[in-house]
């Protein structure tokens, strides 16, 4: 494990992609067969493969207690070190080094022993038992190795290494075609398994496997309609971008399981989808969205949040926030009865949609648990803008714009799918608190908490927090200003003089008890600094309330036609008719 940690340091020490790839390739070639999969997984910043359902459950408090027991340093010292570095691995190494922690190199843990310890932590019952295993591991490892262990456990590697670079290094190390490595990675969802297949020249044996969730295909953001049509045209497909929970459904016979975007099994939380799916006469994998739907009305995401993380929702909650599965893609399909499931990843979207429609899913308007995504098409920027406006009028986030010839690329954010979103509105807010950033923004104050004016009570009330939108130069300049205008410091957080105004863009306003305003902004980002505007001219709570009432008028209606299948229309039909077919959500 010490050698792995040293490699990670060398990789972090260069910004050149070719050099990172070369370092990794040399390292992979040198590993024993049993160590290669472990090292590859750890280099993605995970204790277990991405599709592995396990999690260590080892939190900050448990790790702190173990570090305290080994080093003799108190928890405050570790907290102060974290405030200095904004990196738990660096903080732990700093504390251990300062305490003179230097175990005998002869007892240093191997990669296999670290992996075994992670597995033991995962199954250990209770924080005390987990802490004992972690403490014993730390006691045997020098500070640099502990830093690597903690970075993997915390999922915060920070060495400038994407999974794509690990795949490229495997291809280089074992002289395999990079496309074969990527395909095996997409199918297995396990970079460790992919590494072993690359070493053994067996990449071609990777296959689609039910109940091992695939990574979800992602969409690149885009706002300009003309640019979208130029990229994907001449004809593009558009779907409403739903405000639900991305979900993958796997089925073989009566065995049905649901997986969330982070590839966790969430089957037990949605029985109203799982039970009706058991008796369907097909096997395969669907990609879609869990959407709150009650009495023909789509529920806003804030209502759906009550279902998140519930492994056994009560009957009352199931009645209050029922869900349907909105299917928009089929990734693998078989006829059932034990027949093989044929992968459809390389089949064009146009054909996958036809296969999806032909499955005859039991739809919500007929008492079923499914719906098909609203599908339309556009052949010009004007048609796309019209479709976007219609989606917004139905109170959706925006559009998913897709190339009808695109394959399904698990885990990839390419340009076959684009998500078209625009800020719903902007409001001018006063910065009242700032916090030290993470990663490349460690050492600067980049996380801003902001407020609006409550004129009735003559005070500022918080409404959100954002850490994106400003340039590095702007953040550096504002850091110096905030440091000079700090009222009080609370660990990493500073209360600052409420005089800086920022224009904040957002997608949705929600009711929230988290902030003193009673509202929260979904996906807030800083559009610009308003150096031209004093705090006394920032927006008011009354303005926010008015926007909420205008933009979020209660539950969003889904008429009966909304739950019906939107059959793929012939491309020679009038574009307006296509936009009018299928799912509807009136304003």
C-alpha positions in Angstrom: 0.0 0.0 0.0 3.0 2.3 0.6 4.0 1.9 -3.0 0.5 2.7 -4.2 0.5 5.8 -2.1 3.8 6.9 -3.5 2.5 6.4 -7.0 -0.5 8.5 -6.2 1.8 11.3 -5.1 3.8 11.1 -8.3 0.6 11.2 -10.4 -0.6 14.2 -8.4 2.7 15.9 -9.0 2.2 16.2 -12.8 -0.4 18.0 -14.8 0.6 16.2 -18.0 -1.9 13.6 -19.1 0.7 11.6 -21.0 2.9 11.4 -18.0 0.1 10.4 -15.7 -0.8 7.6 -18.1 2.8 6.4 -18.4 3.3 6.3 -14.6 0.1 4.3 -14.2 0.9 1.9 -17.1 4.4 1.1 -15.7 2.8 0.5 -12.3 0.0 -1.8 -13.6 2.5 -3.9 -15.4 4.5 -4.4 -12.3 1.7 -5.7 -10.1 0.9 -9.2 -9.1 -2.4 -10.6 -10.5 -4.3 -10.3 -7.2 -3.1 -6.7 -6.6 -4.0 -5.3 -10.0 -7.8 -5.1 -9.6 -7.4 -3.6 -6.1 -5.0 -0.9 -7.2 -7.1 0.0 -10.1 -10.3 0.5 -8.0 -8.4 2.5 -5.4 -7.1 4.8 -8.1 -10.6 5.8 -8.9 -10.9 7.0 -5.3 -13.2 4.2 -4.1 -12.9 1.5 -1.5 -15.1 -0.8 -3.7 -15.9 -0.9 -7.4 -18.5 1.6 -8.5 -21.2 -1.0 -9.1 -20.4 -2.8 -5.8 -23.3 -2.1 -3.4 -21.0 -2.1 -0.3 -20.0 1.0 1.7 -17.7 1.1 4.7 -20.0 3.4 6.7 -16.9 4.9 8.3 -17.6 8.5 9.2 -15.5 11.5 10.4 -16.1 10.9 14.1 -15.1 7.2 13.9 -11.9 8.0 11.9 -11.1 10.9 14.3 -11.3 8.6 17.3 -9.0 6.1 15.7 -6.4 8.7 14.7 -6.6 10.1 18.2 -6.0 6.7 19.8 -3.0 6.0 17.5 -1.4 9.5 17.6 -2.3 10.8 21.1 -3.4 14.0 19.4 -6.8 15.4 20.4 -9.7 15.8 18.0 -9.3 19.6 18.0 -5.8 19.2 16.5 -7.3 17.1 13.7 -10.0 19.6 13.1 -7.5 22.4 12.9 -5.4 20.4 10.5 -8.4 19.9 8.3 -9.2 23.7 8.3 -5.6 24.2 7.1 -5.7 21.7 4.2 -9.4 21.2 3.4 -8.3 17.6 2.8 -8.9 14.8 5.3 -6.0 12.7 4.0 -3.5 15.5 4.3 -4.9 16.5 7.7 -4.5 13.0 9.1 -1.0 12.6 7.7 0.0 16.0 9.3 -1.3 15.0 12.7 0.4 11.6 12.6 3.7 13.1 11.4 3.6 15.7 14.2 3.0 12.9 16.7 6.1 11.0 15.5 4.1 8.1 14.2 6.6 5.7 12.6 5.6 2.0 12.7 8.0 -0.8 11.7 8.0 -1.1 7.9 8.0 -4.9 8.3 4.3 -4.7 9.4 3.2 -2.2 6.7 -0.1 -3.3 5.2 -0.3 -4.7 1.7 -2.9 -3.7 -0.9 -4.7 -7.0 -0.2 -4.7 -6.4 3.5 -6.1 -2.9 3.1 -8.8 -4.3 0.8 -9.6 -7.0 3.4 -9.7 -4.4 6.1 -12.2 -2.3 4.1 -14.4 -5.4 3.6 -14.2 -6.1 7.3 -15.2 -2.5 8.2 -18.2 -2.8 5.9 -19.6 -5.9 7.7 -18.6 -4.8 11.2 -21.6 -3.9 13.4 -21.4 -0.5 15.0 -18.9 2.4 15.0 -16.8 0.9 17.8 -16.1 -2.3 15.9 -15.4 -0.4 12.7 -13.0 2.0 14.6 -11.0 -1.0 16.0 -10.3 -2.3 12.5 -9.4 1.1 11.1 -7.2 1.9 14.1 -5.3 -1.3 13.7 -4.7 -0.5 10.0 -3.5 3.0 10.9 -1.2 1.7 13.6 0.7 -0.4 11.0 1.0 2.2 8.3 3.3 5.3 8.1 1.7 8.7 7.7 2.0 8.8 3.9 0.3 5.4 3.5 -2.4 6.4 6.0 -3.0 9.5 3.8 -3.6 7.3 0.8 -5.9 5.0 2.9 -8.0 7.9 4.2 -8.3 9.5 0.7 -9.7 6.2 -0.7 -12.1 5.8 2.3 -13.3 9.3 2.0 -13.7 9.2 -1.8 -11.5 12.3 -2.1 -8.4 11.2 -3.9 -7.6 14.6 -5.6 -4.7 13.5 -7.8 -6.1 14.8 -11.1 -7.1 11.3 -12.2 -10.3 10.5 -14.1 -11.4 6.9 -14.7 -10.8 7.5 -18.4 -7.1 8.0 -17.6 -7.0 4.7 -15.7 -8.6 3.0 -18.7 -6.0 4.6 -21.0 -3.2 3.4 -18.8 -4.6 -0.2 -18.8 -4.7 -0.1 -22.6 -1.1 1.1 -22.7 0.1 -1.3 -20.0 -1.2 -4.4 -21.7 -1.3 -3.2 -25.3 -5.0 -3.5 -25.7 -7.3 -1.3 -27.9 -8.6 1.6 -25.8 -12.1 1.2 -27.3 -12.1 -2.5 -26.1 -11.1 -1.4 -22.6 -13.8 1.3 -22.5 -16.5 -1.1 -23.6 -15.5 -3.7 -21.0 -15.6 -0.9 -18.4 -19.1 0.2 -19.5 -20.4 -3.4 -19.3 -18.8 -4.4 -16.1 -19.0 -1.1 -14.2 -15.9 -2.4 -12.4 -12.5 -0.9 -13.3 -10.8 -3.7 -11.3 -12.5 -6.4 -13.3 -11.7 -4.5 -16.5 -8.0 -4.4 -15.4 -8.0 -8.2 -15.0 -9.6 -8.7 -18.4 -7.1 -6.4 -20.0 -4.2 -8.2 -18.5 -5.6 -11.6 -19.6 -6.5 -10.5 -23.1 -10.1 -11.3 -22.3 -11.9 -7.9 -22.8 -14.1 -9.5 -25.4 -15.7 -11.7 -22.8 -17.3 -8.8 -20.9 -21.0 -8.9 -21.3 -24.2 -7.2 -20.0 -25.2 -8.7 -16.7 -28.5 -8.2 -15.0 -28.5 -6.9 -11.4 -25.1 -5.3 -11.9 -26.2 -1.7 -12.6 -24.7 0.0 -15.6 -23.4 3.6 -15.2 -26.0 6.0 -16.5 -25.5 7.8 -19.8 -25.1 11.5 -19.0 -26.0 14.6 -21.0 -23.8 17.6 -21.6 -25.3 21.0 -20.7 -26.2 23.4 -23.5 -28.3 26.6 -23.7 -28.1 27.9 -27.3 -30.8 26.2 -29.5 -28.9 27.0 -32.7 -25.7 25.4 -31.5 -27.7 22.3 -30.3 -29.2 21.8 -33.7 -25.8 22.3 -35.4 -24.4 19.6 -33.1 -27.1 17.0 -33.3 -29.3 18.0 -36.3 -30.8 18.2 -38.8 -33.6 16.5 -36.8 -33.3 16.2 -33.0 -35.5 14.4 -30.5 -36.6 16.2 -27.4 -38.0 14.9 -24.1 -39.1 16.9 -21.1 -36.4 17.0 -18.4 -38.3 15.6 -15.5 -37.7 16.7 -11.9 -37.6 13.1 -10.4 -35.1 10.5 -9.5 -33.0 8.9 -12.2 -33.4 5.1 -11.9 -32.5 1.9 -13.6 -34.8 -1.1 -13.5 -33.5 -4.6 -13.9 -35.8 -7.6 -14.3 -35.5 -11.4 -14.7 -38.6 -13.3 -14.1 -40.1 -12.2 -10.7 -36.8 -10.7 -9.6 -37.0 -6.9 -10.0 -34.6 -4.4 -8.7 -34.2 -0.6 -8.9 -30.9 1.2 -8.8 -30.3 5.0 -8.2 -28.0 7.3 -10.1 -25.2 6.4 -7.6 -25.8 2.7 -8.5 -27.3 1.9 -5.0 -30.0 -0.7 -4.7 -33.2 1.2 -3.8 -35.7 -1.6 -4.6 -37.3 -1.8 -1.2 -38.2 1.9 -1.2 -40.6 1.8 -4.2 -42.9 -1.3 -3.9 -45.6 0.3 -6.1 -43.2 0.0 -9.1 -41.5 -3.2 -8.2 -44.5 -5.4 -7.5 -46.4 -4.7 -10.7 -43.2 -5.2 -12.7 -42.7 -8.8 -11.5 -45.4 -10.4 -13.7 -44.4 -8.7 -17.0 -43.5 -11.0 -19.8 -40.0 -9.7 -20.5 -36.5 -9.6 -19.0 -34.1 -6.7 -19.3 -33.0 -3.3 -18.2 -34.8 0.1 -18.4 -33.5 3.5 -17.9 -35.9 6.1 -16.6 -37.1 8.4 -13.8 -39.1 7.8 -10.7 -41.7 10.5 -10.7 -44.2 11.4 -8.0 -47.7 11.1 -9.3 -50.9 11.3 -7.3 -54.5 11.5 -8.8 -53.2 12.4 -12.2 -50.9 15.2 -10.9 -47.1 15.2 -11.0 -45.8 16.1 -7.6 -42.9 18.6 -7.2 -39.5 17.2 -6.3 -39.8 18.7 -2.8 -42.6 16.2 -2.2 -40.6 13.3 -3.7 -37.8 14.1 -1.3 -39.8 12.5 1.5 -39.2 9.1 -0.2 -35.5 9.5 -0.5 -33.5 7.0 1.6 -36.6 5.2 2.9 -36.1 1.5 2.8 -39.5 0.6 4.1 -41.9 3.5 3.5 -45.1 3.5 5.5 -48.5 3.0 4.0 -49.3 6.6 4.8 -46.2 7.8 2.9 -46.9 5.5 -0.1 -50.4 7.0 -0.3 -49.2 10.6 0.2 -46.3 10.4 -2.4 -46.9 7.5 -4.9 -44.5 7.2 -7.8 -44.5 5.8 -11.3 -41.5 4.8 -13.4 -41.2 7.0 -16.5 -39.2 4.9 -19.0 -37.2 6.6 -21.7 -34.7 4.0 -22.8 -34.2 0.2 -22.9 -30.6 -1.1 -22.5 -31.1 -4.8 -22.7 -34.1 -6.9 -23.6 -35.2 -10.6 -23.6 -38.4 -12.4 -24.1 -38.5 -13.8 -20.5 -38.7 -17.4 -19.5 -35.0 -17.7 -19.0 -34.1 -16.5 -22.5 -30.9 -14.5 -22.9 -31.1 -10.7 -22.6 -29.7 -9.0 -25.7 -27.7 -5.8 -25.1 -29.0 -2.8 -27.0 -26.3 -0.3 -26.1 -25.0 -0.1 -29.6 -28.4 0.1 -31.2 -29.5 3.6 -32.3 -31.8 5.4 -30.0 -34.5 5.4 -32.7 -34.6 1.6 -32.6 -34.3 1.4 -28.8 -37.4 3.7 -28.5 -39.4 1.4 -30.9 -38.4 -1.6 -28.7 -39.5 0.3 -25.6 -42.9 1.2 -27.0 -43.4 -2.3 -28.2 -42.9 -3.7 -24.7 -46.4 -2.7 -23.8 -45.7 -1.4 -20.4 -48.7 -1.1 -18.1 -49.3 2.7 -18.1 -50.4 4.9 -15.3 -53.6 6.2 -16.9 -54.8 2.6 -17.1 -53.9 1.9 -13.5 -50.3 0.7 -14.2 -47.0 1.8 -12.7 -45.3 3.1 -15.8 -45.3 6.0 -18.3 -43.2 6.7 -21.3 -41.4 10.0 -21.6 -43.0 12.7 -23.6 -41.2 12.6 -27.0 -41.2 15.3 -29.7 -38.8 16.3 -32.4 -37.5 19.6 -33.8 -35.6 20.5 -37.0 -34.7 24.1 -36.3 -33.6 26.4 -33.5 -37.0 28.0 -33.6 -38.8 24.6 -33.1 -36.4 23.7 -30.3 -37.0 27.0 -28.5 -40.8 26.4 -28.8 -40.4 22.9 -27.4 -38.3 24.4 -24.5 -41.0 27.0 -23.8 -43.7 24.3 -23.8 -41.7 22.1 -21.4 -41.2 25.1 -19.1 -45.0 25.8 -19.3 -45.5 22.3 -18.1 -43.2 23.3 -15.1 -40.4 21.0 -16.1 -36.7 21.9 -15.8 -36.1 22.0 -19.5 -35.4 19.6 -22.3 -33.3 16.5 -23.0 -32.2 16.8 -26.6 -31.0 13.6 -28.3 -29.6 12.4 -31.5 -32.0 9.7 -32.7 -29.0 7.7 -34.0 -27.0 7.9 -30.8 -25.9 4.7 -29.0 -26.2 4.4 -25.2 -22.8 5.2 -23.6 -22.8 4.3 -19.9 -21.0 6.7 -17.8 -20.2 9.0 -20.6 -21.0 12.7 -21.0 -20.8 13.1 -24.7 -22.7 15.1 -27.2 -25.2 12.5 -28.3 -27.4 13.8 -25.5 -27.6 17.4 -24.4 -29.6 18.9 -21.6 -31.1 22.3 -22.4 -31.7 24.3 -19.3 -31.8 28.0 -18.6 -32.0 29.9 -15.4 -35.6 30.4 -14.3 -34.8 33.8 -12.9 -32.1 35.7 -11.0 -32.2 37.5 -7.8 -29.7 39.9 -6.2 -28.5 38.7 -2.8 -26.2 39.9 -0.1 -23.3 37.7 0.9 -23.4 37.2 4.7 -21.0 34.3 5.1 -18.1 32.7 3.3 -16.2 29.4 3.7 -12.9 27.9 2.6 -13.2 25.9 -0.6 -12.1 22.4 -1.5 -9.8 20.9 -4.1 -8.2 23.4 -6.3 -10.0 26.2 -4.3 -8.4 25.2 -1.0 -7.0 28.3 0.6 -9.5 30.7 -0.8 -13.0 31.7 0.3 -15.1 30.4 -2.5 -18.3 29.1 -0.9 -20.8 32.0 -0.4 -23.9 32.0 1.8 -26.3 34.7 0.8 -29.5 36.4 2.0 -32.3 38.6 0.9 -33.8 41.6 2.7 -36.8 41.0 5.0 -38.2 44.5 4.9 -41.0 43.8 7.3 -38.6 42.9 10.1 -35.6 45.0 8.9 -33.2 42.1 8.7 -31.3 39.9 6.2 -32.6 36.3 5.9 -30.5 33.5 4.3 -31.8 31.8 1.2 -29.0 29.7 -0.1 -25.3 28.9 -0.7 -23.3 28.7 -3.9 -19.7 28.0 -4.9 -19.8 28.2 -8.7 -19.9 31.0 -11.2 -17.0 33.3 -10.4 -13.6 33.2 -12.0 -10.5 32.2 -10.0 -9.3 35.8 -10.3 -12.6 37.1 -8.9 -12.5 34.6 -6.0 -9.0 35.5 -5.2 -9.8 39.3 -5.1 -12.9 38.7 -3.0 -11.0 36.4 -0.6 -8.8 39.3 0.3 -11.8 41.6 0.8 -13.7 39.1 2.9 -10.6 38.4 5.1 -10.4 42.1 5.8 -14.1 42.4 6.5 -14.7 39.3 8.7 -17.0 39.9 11.7 -16.4 36.5 13.3 -14.9 33.1 12.5 -16.4 29.7 13.3 -14.0 27.0 12.1 -14.0 27.1 8.3 -16.9 29.6 8.2 -16.7 33.3 8.4 -19.5 35.8 9.1 -18.7 38.8 6.9 -19.9 42.4 6.6 -23.1 42.2 4.6 -22.2 44.7 1.9 -21.3 42.5 -1.2 -24.1 41.9 -3.6 -24.2 38.9 -6.0 -26.6 38.1 -8.8 -27.7 34.5 -8.3 -29.3 32.3 -11.0 -31.4 29.3 -10.1 -33.8 26.7 -11.5 -36.5 26.4 -8.9 -37.6 28.1 -5.7 -38.7 25.7 -2.9 -40.2 26.1 0.5 -37.5 25.2 3.1 -37.0 25.3 6.8 -33.3 25.2 6.4 -33.0 29.0 5.7 -34.4 31.9 7.7 -36.2 33.1 4.6 -38.3 30.0 4.5 -37.2 29.4 0.9 -34.3 27.6 -0.9 -33.0 27.9 -4.4 -32.4 24.7 -6.4 -29.1 24.6 -8.3 -28.0 28.2 -7.4 -25.0 29.6 -9.1 -23.5 33.1 -9.0 -24.1 34.9 -12.3 -22.0 37.9 -11.5 -20.8 40.3 -8.8 -23.0 43.4 -8.5 -20.3 46.0 -7.6 -22.8 48.6 -8.9 -25.4 47.8 -6.4 -25.4 48.5 -2.6 -26.9 46.0 -0.2 -29.8 48.2 0.5 -30.9 47.6 -3.1 -30.7 43.8 -3.0 -33.9 41.8 -3.6 -36.5 41.4 -0.9 -38.3 38.5 0.7 -41.5 39.8 -0.8 -39.9 39.5 -4.3 -38.9 35.9 -3.6 -42.4 35.1 -2.4 -43.9 36.6 -5.5 -41.5 34.6 -7.7 -42.3 31.4 -5.9 -46.1 32.0 -6.4 -45.6 32.7 -10.1 -43.1 29.9 -10.8 -44.3 27.2 -8.5 -48.1 27.2 -8.4 -48.6 24.1 -6.3 -48.6 20.6 -7.7 -48.0 20.2 -11.4 -50.9 18.7 -13.4 -50.4 15.7 -15.6 -53.5 15.1 -17.7 -54.6 11.6 -18.6 -52.7 11.6 -21.9 -49.6 12.3 -20.0 -49.3 8.7 -18.8 -49.8 7.2 -22.3 -46.9 6.0 -24.5 -45.6 8.6 -26.9 -45.0 6.5 -30.0 -42.1 7.5 -32.2 -43.6 9.7 -34.9 -42.6 9.4 -38.6 -40.1 12.1 -39.4 -42.2 13.6 -42.1 -45.0 14.7 -39.8 -45.5 18.3 -39.0 -43.2 19.3 -36.1 -46.0 21.1 -34.2 -48.1 17.9 -34.2 -45.1 16.0 -32.8 -44.7 18.4 -30.0 -48.3 18.1 -29.2 -48.3 14.3 -28.9 -47.7 12.3 -25.8 -47.2 13.7 -22.3 -48.7 17.0 -21.5 -48.5 19.2 -18.4 -50.5 22.4 -18.9 -49.5 25.6 -17.2 
